[in-house]
């Protein structure tokens, strides 16, 4: 598995695709599940921001 990068926004056609695209390969290594969820939110936010930047 590879990490999720901002340039992966090109593979998103609908908002539901973000859920399937964003993968944290180190989820099991995180100290707690809450930190894993926080990291996932950060990945999703970065991709959403990149989508907005491309559409402006």
Secondary structure, DSSP 8 states (H G I E B T S, - for coil): -----GGGGGG-SSTHHHHHH---TTGGGSSSHHHHHHHHHHHHHHHHHHHHHHH-
